[in-house]
Amino acid sequence: MTSDIILTLLFLAGVLAVYYLVPRGRRVWVLLAASVIFYVSAGFWMLKWIVGSGLWTFYAGVKMEQAETKEKKKVWLRAGILAVLGFLFAEKYLGFLWKNLLLLSSVLRFPLAADFPFSMKVLAPLGISYYSFKMISYLADIYQEKRHAERGVEGCGIYLAYVLFFPQILCGPIERSEHFTGQLHEGPVYRSELFSLGLQRIVLGLFKKMVIANRLAGYVDAVFGAPESYPGLACVMAAFFYSFQLYCDFSGYSDIAVGMANVLGLDSRKNFDCPYFSRGIKEFWARWHISLSGWLRDYIYIPLGGNRVSKTRHRLNVLATFLLSGLWHGADWSFVLWGGIHGVWNLVSTKKEEAVSLGRRIWQTLITFCGVTLAWVFFRADSLGQAVSFLRHAITGFSLSYAEIQNSILPFTGDNTCAAYFLTACGFLFLLFFYEREQVYGKKRDRDVILGSGWLAVMTVSVVLFGVFGASGFLYANF
């Protein structure tokens, strides 16, 4: 269920059939039950970890608020956060640490057993990075007195519903606890405008995911899987197509998740704001994965001192935040380097002037997009070595001869239909470009309208007629 959009939407329809028949004050329990069922569908063994972590952090939050001194509050804060981080580290990073210890031992000629000495060789629980961040921010907010701890049976149910909320469990957004639990306390209610907005978001998300991301996935996987088998031009195309695939896959999921929350009567924060129209890297991070960017700012960057310290310390804070962002995405040096690239880029970038010519805006946008695409190669590659090899082949094997262009389009389908598939994919990318250009530079829309009637019709028909169904799950579910 968790990797199939259609089944997920059918599951939502089943939940809705019950949800609005239940009294408003009891709907949180329907949400919690639905989220548990959804999570169990991915593997029953995973449920004990998230529920166990949820109950512990719920208890730690209560004890923290009851503590009489700052020191005692800090003890419970550390107890809650260290438990969450400890399990996250064990599941995602212990193997990475051991691999690097083996490498270091071979350099220092200090032999270690090659076999991984720990028994935890299972897949990490679904959504562990996302629900861990929710729990940490909940505890941190209680400690900073930004919110009260949830209490009692009802409070526990509300907190677990927040942590387990099934539309967001795979890839976020990383919802803030105070905003979300506040809505659950009030009791979600049907609002026609919000319901309509949710349906529009779902259609937009389906268009991005089914029509564009899934259509590009085969080409990207083929070329990144064996770059030396294709021309350098194919590597360049694959890098740019991956930029679009990743964006449409992840923002598509976010649109669907936010839309599902909306039809359930819940406001949910926007996670993407046309990031490829950014004129600089700072603007890019204000538009890309907004909930993660905000989380890193509030719970990593600011606690480290933010910009209220010396210039050297400030630079280190920025770099540390981006390096942790890279490591959060995956336990490999390629992710760390990706985070480092963005960190250094943020440090050397300057604020863009607002009043500039159209030509200058276009140039700045293209430079930003190409730089982001280059960094995505390290994000997509299976290892740092593969990323370097991919880029080397893209440069040394690049040519614009007719034969190379032909062979660079071939990976789409492997036969003579590749050109039609390529043109279709480009056509839908241009369609998305014009839609987002209107969002960025067009007249301000009514907040209750995401898709006008024309865009709604075009995207709905495109999903039905051109959607690529049966493809793999969401890319960011791996992070």
N, C-alpha and C positions, 0 to 999 in steps of 0.2 A: 504493500500500500504506500509506503513512504517514498518509493521511487517512481510511482505511476501517478501522473497528474489527474488523469480521468477518474481513477479509483478514489483519489483523495477528494476530488470535488463531489463524487457520488457519496462518499462518507460524510462530507459537509451537508449534503442535501438530507441525508438520514438524520443527522444531528438536528438540523433546522426543523424537521418534521415533529420533533419532540420539544425542542428548545423553547419556542414561543407559546407552547401550550402549558408550560410549567409556570407557576407564579414567579413574578420578577425576582423576589428575594431568594428563590431556590435555584435559579439558573446557573449559579456558580457551580453547583454540584453536578449539573448536567455537563458543564464544561470540563470539570475534573474527571468525571467518568469517561467522557469521550476522549480526553487526552490520554488517559491510562490505556484505554482500548487501542488507540492509535499507536502508542508507544510499544505496547505488547506485541502488536502485529509485526514489529521489526525484530522481535526476539524477547521472550519473557525474562531471560536472565538479565537483560539490561535494566529492567524496571527496579530491581532491588538497589542498584547503585544510585539512581537518581532520586528514588524515594528516601533511601537512607541518608543521602547528602542533604536532601530537602528537610527532613525531620531534624537532623542535627543542626543545620543553620537556623531553622525556626526556633529551636530550643536555645541556641547561642544568642539569638536576637533578643529573646525574652530575658535571659539572664543578664545580658549586657545592659538593657534598659533598667533592670532592677538594681544593678550594681550602684553602690553609694559613692564610690570614688572613681576618678579618672583612671587610675591604675587598674582597678578591678574591671572597668569597662574594656580597657585595652587587653587584658588577659582573655576575656571572652571574644573580643574581636579577633585576636590572633588564633585562638582555638578554633573558631569557625572558619576563618580564611585559610589557615594552614591545612586543615583537614581537606578542604576543597582543592587547594593547590597541590597537596600531596597526592591525592588520587589522580588529578589531572596529569601531574608529572609522571606518575607510575604508568599510566595508560598510554601517554603520548610520547614521552621523552626519555624513558629509561633505556629503551633499546638504542636510541640515538646516542645517549651518553656512553653506553657500553661499547658501541661501535667506535667511537672516538677514543675511548680508553685503550681499546685494542690497537688502534693506529698509533697512539702515543707510545704504548708499550713496545711496539715493534721498532720505533725510532730510538727509544732509550735502551733497547735490548733487555727489556724486563718482561719475560714471557707471561702471558695470561691465557687461561683456557679459552678456546675459540667459541665454545658453546655459551649461549646466553644463560647465566647462572640463576635466573629468576623464573618463577613458574608462570608469571603473567604474560602469556603469549597470545591472548585473545584479542579480538578487535576492540577498539575503544568504543564505549557506549555511544549510541546515536546522539548527536548534538551536544557532546560533553563540553566543548569549548563555549558554546552559547549559554547553556544553563549554568555553567560554572561562573561565567561573568555576571549573570543575573544574581546569583547568590552572593557573590563578593560585593557587588554594588549595593545590594539590600543591607548587608551588614555594615558596610562603610557609611551608608546614609543614616543608619540608626546611631552609630558612634558619633557622627557629626551633627546629630540632632536635626537632621533634615526631615525625618519622619519618625513615627512611633512604630514599635515592634507589633507585629500581628500577635494576637493572643486568643486562647481558647480553641475549641473545636472548629468554630466557624472561621476564625482567623487562620488556623492551620490549613483548612480547606482552601481558603482564598489564596494563601501563599503558595500552596502546591499547584493550584490552578494557574497561577502566574508563572511558576517555574516550568510546568509541563505543557503549557498552552500549545495545543497541537499544530496550529498553523505556523508557529514560529520555531518549533523544536528543531527543524532540520538546519535552517540557515538564517535564523533571526527574522526580523530585526531584534536587536538586544534592547528590549523595552525596559524603561525605568520603572521600578517597582511602585513608587508613590503614585504615578499617573495611572498605572494599570490597576493596582489593587483598589485605588479610590473608586474607579468605575465599578469594580466588582462589589464593593461595599454598598454603593448606591443601587445596584441591581441593573444589569443591562436591559434596555428597553428598545423596542422596535421603533426606528426612525426612518421614514420613507426616503428622505434625502440621503442619509448615510447608507442605507441599503442600496440605493441606486448608484451611489459613488463606489461602493464595494464591488458591484457587478461590473462597472466600467473598468475598475482596476484589474479585476480578474481577466477580462477580455484583453486588456493591454498586456498583461503578464503572459497570457497564453500566446499572443502574437509574437512577443519577443522570444519566448522559449521554444514553442513548437514550430514556428515558421522560420525563424532566423537561427537561433542557437543550435537546434537539432540538425538543421540543414548544413551548417558549417562544421559540425562535429566530426563527420567522417573524414573530411579533407584534412582538418587539423591533426587528428589522430594518426592518419596515414603518414603525413610528412614529418611530424615530430617523432613518430616511431622509428623511421628510417630515413633521416634527412639526406644521407649520402646516396640514396637510391633515386633522388630527384634533383632537378636543376636548382641552382642557387636562387633563381627567381621564385621557384615553388616555396622555398624556405621563407623568403621575404613575404610572399602572399600568405603563407601559413601564420606568420607572426601577426600580420594585420588582421587576418580572419580570426585568430585566437582572441585578439583584443575585443572584437565584436561578439564572438561567441561567449566569452566570459561575462561581458557586460550584459548581454541579452539573457544569458542563463541566470545570472545572479539577480539582476534587477527584475527580471521576469518573475523569479520566485518571490522576491520581496513584494512586487505588485500583487501577486496572487495571495500572499500571506496577509498583507495589509487589507486587501479586499475581503478576504474571508473573515478577518476580525470585524470589519465594517458591517458585513451582513449579519454578524452575531451581535450587533449593537454596541461595538467597542471601537473607540478611536484608537488608532495606532500610528506611530510616527512614520513619516516618509523616510526611506532609506537611500534613495538615489534621486539626483536632481540634474539629469542630462550632463554627466561629468565630462564627456568628450567635447563639450563646447567650452571647456575651461581655457582661460588665457594664460594660466600659470599653474605651477604645481601646488601652491597653497590653495588656490581656488579649486583645483581638482579634488583635494582632500576635504574640502568643504562640501563637495557634491557627491563624492564616492563613499559608499558604505558609511553613511552619516552616523548611524547608531554606534558603530565600532569606533569611528574617529572621535565622537563625543565621549565615549567610555574611556578611551585611552587618554584623552585630554583631562578628564575629571578625576580619574583614579590612578593614573600613572604620572603624567606630565606635571600637573599642578602639585600633587603631593611631593614630587621631587624638587619642587621649588619654582617650576614654571619659568617665567621671565623676570621674577622678582629677586634674581640673584645676579652674580657677576656674569659678564659676557661669556667667559669660558665655561662656567657652570651651566649657563643657559644653553649653550651649544651642545654640551654633553647631555643635558636633559632631553633636547630634541632628538639627538641621535639615539639615545637609549630607548626612547619611546618607539621610534620606528624600528629599531632592531628587535624589540619585544613584539611589535606588530608582525614582523616577518616570522619570528619563531612561533607566534600564536598560530599562524597559518599552516605551519608544517615543521616537522623535526628533520630538517636538512639544511646544509649550509647554503644551498641555492636560495631558500626562503630568507635566511639571515642576510645574504648579500642583497636580495631584492629590497628588504627593509632598509639596509644601509644606503642603497642608491637613493631611495626616496628621502631618507634622512639628510644626506649630504645635499641633495638637490633643494630641499626646503631651506637649508642653512644659507645657501649661496643665492637663492632667489630673492627678488625684490618685489615690493607691492606694485601691481599694475595700475597705470593711470586709467581713469575712467573715460576721459575725453580724448579718444584717439581716432584716427581715420579707419574706415572699413578695411582697407588693405592691411593696416597694421594689426587690427583685431584678427583677421584671417591668418596672418603670418604667425602671430603668437599662439593661436589655437592649434595650428598645424605642428608647430615646434613642440608644444606640450603633448599633443597626441602621439607624435612619433617617439618622443622620449619615454612616455608611459608604455608604449608598445615594446620598445627595446627592453625595458625592465621586465615586462611580462614574460619574456623568453626565459628568464631565470625562474620565474614563478611556475611556468608550465613544464619545463624540462624535468626529467626524472632525477637528475643530479647536476651538480655544478659542472662536472666534466662534459656532460651531454649538452648543456647550455652553451659552453664555450665552443664545442665542436659544431653545434648547429649554427652559431653566428659566424664561425670561420668559413663554413661551407657556403653560407648565404653570401659572403663577400667574395670569396675566391671563385665560386662557381657561378657568379651572376652573369647573365647575358640576356639580351633582348632580341635574339634571333627568332625567326618564325618557328623553327623546330623547338627551341627552348620554351617559347610561349605555349605551343601545343602541348608539350610534355608537362608543363606546369599546371595546365587546366585538367589534364587527364585524371589526376587522383580523385576528382569529384565522384566519378562513377566507374572509371576504368574502361569505358567504351566510348562510342561516338556520341553518346548523349551528354557527355561532359560539358560541352559548350552551352547547351540549353540549360543545364543545371547551374552552371556558373552565372549565366545571364539572369536566371531567375533569382538566385541568391543576391546578386548585385541590385536587382530591381527592388527587392524587399528592404535591402539596406538603405537605398535611396528613399524609400517610402518612410522608413523610420527616421532618417535624417530630416526630411521635411516636416515630420510631425514634431520632432524635438526642437527644431529651429523655431517653429511656431510657438512652442512652450517657452523658449528662452527669449526670443526677440519679438514675439507677437504681442497683441494686446492682452492685458491681464484678464484671466478667465474668472468666471464665477467659481468659488471654492467647491461648489457642489457638482462641478462638471469637469471630468478628466478628459473624456472623449466627446466631441460634438457628434451629432447624429451621423454626419458624413464619415468621420473617422471610425465611429463605432461600427457602421455597416461594412466599411472596407476591411477592418481588422477581423470582424466576425467571419466574413466570407473567406478571407485569407486563411484563417485557422481551419475552417471546415474543408476547404478545397486543397490547400497547400501545406497544412500542418504535417510534420513528420512525427508520426506516432510510434510508440514502441521503442524509442531511443533510451539511452541510459539515464540514470537519475541526475539530480542537480549537482553541478561541479562543487559548489561550496559546502555540500553535505560532507565532503571529505575533510574539511578543515575544522 
